Amino acid sequence: MPVDRVNGPPPTEPARRSEQGSRGPRSAGASGPQTDRIEVSADARLLASLVRAALELPAVRATEVERLRDAVAAGAYEVDPRALARAILEFEDGLGD
């Protein structure tokens, strides 16, 4: 089995400029001016709206977090199971929107 290109592939030639490229932009010609266009997918629009919504959420309330942390550490934090279940159901209902 012959072995060639032991040191990797051969070097590539530098890019050549075309005659048009060295003179500047192409002329519009008979077809009219060329314009760039971008299309944003529905997924990208949805993601952008979710990011905006997340940025509008209130900041973490450090005093409330500290109060709850202290209550948990002291064994004084109690969960109302019905209130928790109600909050979960309300959250899940909001996911369908």
N, C-alpha and C positions, 0 to 999 in steps of 0.2 A: 504494500500500500504506500503510494508516494505521499510524502509530507511536504507541503508547500505553505507559504505564508506563515512561517514559524513565528515571525515577529508581528503578526497581526495583518490586517488588510492593508493594501497599498494606500498611500496618502491620496486624498481627493484633490482634484484640481480646484483652484480658487474660482469663485463664481465670476462669470464674465458679464459685463454690462452689455446690454443690447444697445443698438444705435439710438432707439427711442429713449431708453432709460438714461442715457448720458445727456440727452438734450432737455430733460425735464418731463413734466407730465404729458400724457398723451392728449391729443386734441379730441374734442368731443365728437367730431365727425358728423355724419348724417343722422346717426341714431339719437343725438341729443346728449346732454351732459350725463355722466355716470355719477350716481350718488350711492353712498354707503347706506345700508339699512340693517337694523337689528330687530329681531322679534324675540319677545320674552315669553317663555312658556307659561301655561296656566299654573304649573307647579312652582315656578319661580315667583309669580305674582302672589300665590298663596303664602309662600315662605316669607316674602317681604312683608305681607300684612301681619303674619304671626310675629315677626321680629318687632314691628311697630307696636303691636299690642303688648308684647313682653316688656318693651321699654317704657310703656305707660303704667305698668304695675307699680304699686307703692313700694317704697324702699323697706328693707327689713327694719322692724321696730326693735331696736337693741334693748330697750328697757323691758319690753314684753318677753323677749327671748330670755333675758337674764332672770326675770321673775319665774318663768316656767322652769328654767334650768334649776333654780334654787328649790322650787317645789318638788321636782322629781328627785333631786339629791336628798331632800329631807324626808322623802316618802310620803309627802302630803298631796301629791298630784293625783286627782281622781278623774276618771273618764266616765262621762254619762253615756252609756251604750246607745241609748235611743237618739241622743243628739248626734252622736257619731254616725249612726246608721242613716239618719236624716240628711246629714251633710254629704255623705257618700252618694246617696241617691240623687241629691240635687246636683252634685258634681257630674255624675254620669248622665243625667238628663241634659246638662249643658254641652256634653260632648257631641250630641247629635246635631247641633246647630250648624 
